[in-house]
Amino acid sequence: MNMRDLAGWYLTALDDMGIEQTNLMGFAFGGWLAAEMATMDPKRFSKLVLVNPMGIKPPT
């Protein structure tokens, strides 16, 4: 399983719970996951907070 698969699993879980729109926050590994989820379904999330996310390289 890769990060995109994991993000898809969580998006499906949100669907199963009937959550159509929400805020999303992720810290460290969860920040990477949250960023992936937000790129896969940007309209679902009103706000996105990433705290020290892993796996994201800022431009140099």
DSSP file (Angstrom, degrees, kcal/mol; ACC not computed):
  #  RESIDUE AA STRUCTURE BP1 BP2  ACC     N-H-->O    O-->H-N    N-H-->O    O-->H-N    TCO  KAPPA ALPHA  PHI   PSI    X-CA   Y-CA   Z-CA
    1    1 A M              0   0    0      0, 0.0     2,-0.2     0, 0.0     0, 0.0   0.000 360.0 360.0 360.0 134.2    0.0    0.0    0.0
    2    2 A N     >  -     0   0    0      1,-0.0     4,-2.3     0, 0.0     5,-0.2  -0.540 360.0 -91.8-108.6-179.9    1.3    3.4   -0.9
    3    3 A M  H  > S+     0   0    0      1,-0.2     4,-2.7     2,-0.2     5,-0.2   0.881 124.8  53.0 -62.3 -39.2    0.3    6.9    0.4
    4    4 A R  H  > S+     0   0    0      2,-0.2     4,-2.3     1,-0.2    -1,-0.2   0.902 109.4  49.3 -64.3 -39.9   -2.2    7.4   -2.5
    5    5 A D  H  > S+     0   0    0      2,-0.2     4,-2.1     1,-0.2    -2,-0.2   0.923 111.8  48.7 -62.2 -44.4   -3.9    4.1   -1.6
    6    6 A L  H  X S+     0   0    0     -4,-2.3     4,-2.1     2,-0.2    -2,-0.2   0.912 110.8  50.0 -63.6 -43.1   -4.1    5.0    2.1
    7    7 A A  H  X S+     0   0    0     -4,-2.7     4,-2.4     1,-0.2    -1,-0.2   0.910 109.8  51.6 -61.3 -41.8   -5.5    8.5    1.2
    8    8 A G  H  X S+     0   0    0     -4,-2.3     4,-2.3     1,-0.2    -1,-0.2   0.881 106.7  53.9 -61.9 -38.2   -8.1    6.8   -1.0
    9    9 A W  H  X S+     0   0    0     -4,-2.1     4,-2.1     1,-0.2    -1,-0.2   0.927 110.3  46.3 -62.0 -44.8   -9.0    4.4    1.9
   10   10 A Y  H  X S+     0   0    0     -4,-2.1     4,-2.2     2,-0.2    -2,-0.2   0.872 110.4  52.9 -67.4 -36.5   -9.7    7.4    4.2
   11   11 A L  H  X S+     0   0    0     -4,-2.4     4,-2.1     2,-0.2    -1,-0.2   0.899 109.5  49.5 -64.4 -39.0  -11.7    9.2    1.5
   12   12 A T  H  X S+     0   0    0     -4,-2.3     4,-2.8     2,-0.2    -2,-0.2   0.892 108.2  53.7 -64.6 -39.3  -13.8    6.1    1.2
   13   13 A A  H  X S+     0   0    0     -4,-2.1     4,-1.7     2,-0.2    -2,-0.2   0.907 107.3  50.7 -61.8 -41.3  -14.2    6.0    4.9
   14   14 A L  H  <>S+     0   0    0     -4,-2.2     5,-2.6     2,-0.2     4,-0.4   0.912 110.7  49.9 -61.8 -41.3  -15.5    9.6    4.9
   15   15 A D  H ><5S+     0   0    0     -4,-2.1     3,-1.5     1,-0.2    -2,-0.2   0.937 108.8  51.8 -59.4 -47.1  -17.9    8.6    2.1
   16   16 A D  H 3<5S+     0   0    0     -4,-2.8    -1,-0.2     1,-0.3    -2,-0.2   0.811 110.2  49.0 -62.0 -30.7  -19.1    5.7    4.2
   17   17 A M  T 3<5S-     0   0    0     -4,-1.7    -1,-0.3    -5,-0.2    -2,-0.2   0.475 115.1-117.0 -87.1  -2.5  -19.7    8.0    7.2
   18   18 A G  T < 5 +     0   0    0     -3,-1.5     2,-0.9    -4,-0.4    -3,-0.2   0.721  61.9 150.7  76.2  21.2  -21.6   10.5    5.0
   19   19 A I      < +     0   0    0     -5,-2.6    -1,-0.2    -6,-0.2     3,-0.1  -0.776  13.0 168.7 -91.0 107.0  -19.1   13.3    5.6
   20   20 A E        +     0   0    0     -2,-0.9     2,-0.3     1,-0.3    -1,-0.2   0.811  66.4  14.9 -89.5 -32.8  -19.3   15.4    2.4
   21   21 A Q  S    S+     0   0    0     24,-0.0    -1,-0.3     2,-0.0     2,-0.3  -0.996  71.7 140.8-146.6 138.9  -17.3   18.4    3.6
   22   22 A T  E     -a   45   0A   0     22,-2.3    24,-2.0    -2,-0.3    25,-0.4  -0.948  47.5 -92.8-159.6 173.4  -15.0   18.9    6.5
   23   23 A N  E     -     0   0A   0     -2,-0.3     2,-0.4    22,-0.2    25,-0.2  -0.664  37.5-150.7 -92.4 157.6  -11.7   20.5    7.7
   24   24 A L  E     +a   48   0A   0     23,-2.4    25,-2.4    -2,-0.3     2,-0.4  -0.996  16.0 177.1-137.6 132.3   -8.5   18.5    7.6
   25   25 A M  E     -a   49   0A   0     -2,-0.4     2,-0.4    23,-0.2    25,-0.2  -0.996   3.9-178.7-133.7 139.2   -5.4   18.7    9.7
   26   26 A G  E     -a   50   0A   0     23,-2.4    25,-2.7    -2,-0.4     2,-0.4  -1.000  11.6-157.7-140.9 143.2   -2.3   16.5    9.7
   27   27 A F  E >   -a   51   0A   0     -2,-0.4     3,-1.9    23,-0.2     2,-0.2  -0.975  63.1 -40.5-121.4 129.2    0.9   16.4   11.7
   28   28 A A  T >> S+     0   0    0     23,-2.5    26,-1.8    -2,-0.4     4,-1.5  -0.368 139.5   8.7  58.3-117.7    4.1   14.8   10.4
   29   29 A F  H 3> S+     0   0    0      1,-0.3     4,-2.1     2,-0.2    -1,-0.3   0.889 134.0  55.2 -59.3 -38.5    3.1   11.6    8.6
   30   30 A G  H <> S+     0   0    0     -3,-1.9     4,-2.9     1,-0.2    -1,-0.3   0.783 101.2  59.1 -64.9 -27.3   -0.5   12.6    8.9
   31   31 A G  H <> S+     0   0    0     -3,-0.7     4,-2.4    20,-0.2    -1,-0.2   0.896 105.5  47.7 -67.0 -40.2    0.4   15.9    7.2
   32   32 A W  H  X S+     0   0    0     -4,-1.5     4,-2.1     2,-0.2    -2,-0.2   0.927 114.0  47.6 -63.4 -45.1    1.6   14.0    4.2
   33   33 A L  H  X S+     0   0    0     -4,-2.1     4,-2.6     2,-0.2    -2,-0.2   0.919 111.6  50.0 -62.3 -45.0   -1.6   11.9    4.2
   34   34 A A  H  X S+     0   0    0     -4,-2.9     4,-2.5     1,-0.2    -1,-0.2   0.901 109.9  50.8 -62.2 -41.4   -3.8   15.0    4.6
   35   35 A A  H  X S+     0   0    0     -4,-2.4     4,-1.9     2,-0.2    -1,-0.2   0.907 110.9  48.9 -63.1 -41.3   -2.0   16.7    1.7
   36   36 A E  H  X S+     0   0    0     -4,-2.1     4,-1.7     2,-0.2    -2,-0.2   0.918 111.4  49.4 -64.5 -43.6   -2.6   13.6   -0.5
   37   37 A M  H  X S+     0   0    0     -4,-2.6     4,-1.9     1,-0.2    -2,-0.2   0.912 110.0  51.7 -61.2 -42.2   -6.2   13.5    0.5
   38   38 A A  H  < S+     0   0    0     -4,-2.5    -1,-0.2     1,-0.2    -2,-0.2   0.846 109.5  49.0 -66.4 -33.8   -6.7   17.2   -0.3
   39   39 A T  H  < S+     0   0    0     -4,-1.9    -1,-0.2     1,-0.2    -2,-0.2   0.808 111.9  49.6 -74.7 -27.5   -5.1   16.8   -3.8
   40   40 A M  H  < S+     0   0    0     -4,-1.7    -2,-0.2     1,-0.2    -1,-0.2   0.805 132.8  11.0 -79.3 -29.8   -7.3   13.8   -4.5
   41   41 A D    ><  +     0   0    0     -4,-1.9     3,-1.5    -5,-0.1     4,-0.5  -0.476  69.4 166.5-147.9  68.8  -10.6   15.5   -3.5
   42   42 A P  G >  S+     0   0    0      0, 0.0     3,-0.7     0, 0.0    -3,-0.1   0.766  73.6  60.9 -63.7 -27.4  -10.0   19.3   -2.9
   43   43 A K  G 3  S+     0   0    0      1,-0.2    -5,-0.1   -22,-0.0    -2,-0.0   0.698  94.4  65.3 -73.4 -17.0  -13.7   20.2   -2.8
   44   44 A R  G <  S+     0   0    0     -3,-1.5   -22,-2.3    -6,-0.1     2,-0.6   0.778  93.7  66.7 -74.3 -25.9  -14.3   18.0    0.2
   45   45 A F  E <   -a   22   0A   0     -3,-0.7   -22,-0.2    -4,-0.5     3,-0.1  -0.862  53.2-173.4-110.5 121.9  -12.1   20.1    2.5
   46   46 A S  E    S+     0   0A   0    -24,-2.0     2,-0.3    -2,-0.6   -23,-0.2   0.883  80.5  14.4 -73.5 -40.3  -12.9   23.6    3.6
   47   47 A K  E     -     0   0A   0    -25,-0.4   -23,-2.4     2,-0.0     2,-0.4  -0.980  64.1-159.7-138.2 148.0   -9.6   24.1    5.3
   48   48 A L  E     -a   24   0A   0     -2,-0.3     2,-0.5   -25,-0.2   -23,-0.2  -0.993   6.7-174.9-131.5 125.6   -6.3   22.3    5.3
   49   49 A V  E     -a   25   0A   0    -25,-2.4   -23,-2.4    -2,-0.4     2,-0.5  -0.984   2.6-172.4-121.7 123.2   -3.7   22.6    8.1
   50   50 A L  E     -a   26   0A   0     -2,-0.5     2,-0.6   -25,-0.2   -23,-0.2  -0.970   3.1-167.5-117.1 124.3   -0.3   20.8    7.7
   51   51 A V  E    S-a   27   0A   0    -25,-2.7   -23,-2.5    -2,-0.5   -20,-0.2  -0.934  73.3 -32.5-114.8 110.2    2.1   20.8   10.6
   52   52 A N  S    S-     0   0    0     -2,-0.6    -1,-0.2   -25,-0.2   -21,-0.2   0.914  84.2-159.2  49.2  53.6    5.6   19.7    9.8
   53   53 A P    >   -     0   0    0      0, 0.0     3,-0.5     0, 0.0   -24,-0.2  -0.364   6.5-135.2 -69.6 140.2    4.4   17.3    7.1
   54   54 A M  T 3  S+     0   0    0    -26,-1.8     3,-0.1     1,-0.2    -2,-0.0  -0.496  82.9  29.0 -81.1 158.9    6.6   14.5    5.9
   55   55 A G  T 3  S+     0   0    0      1,-0.2     2,-0.6    -2,-0.2    -1,-0.2   0.456  90.0 110.9  76.4   0.1    7.1   13.7    2.3
   56   56 A I    <   -     0   0    0     -3,-0.5    -1,-0.2     2,-0.0   -24,-0.0  -0.940  51.2-159.4-112.6 122.5    6.5   17.2    1.0
   57   57 A K        -     0   0    0     -2,-0.6     3,-0.1    -3,-0.1    -3,-0.0  -0.882  12.4-140.9-103.7 116.6    9.5   19.0   -0.4
   58   58 A P        -     0   0    0      0, 0.0     2,-0.0     0, 0.0    -2,-0.0  -0.375  35.0 -91.3 -69.6 153.3    9.2   22.8   -0.5
   59   59 A P              0   0    0      0, 0.0     0, 0.0     0, 0.0     0, 0.0  -0.343 360.0 360.0 -63.2 146.0   10.6   24.6   -3.6
   60   60 A T              0   0    0     -3,-0.1     0, 0.0    -2,-0.0     0, 0.0   0.413 360.0 360.0-104.9 360.0   14.2   25.6   -3.2
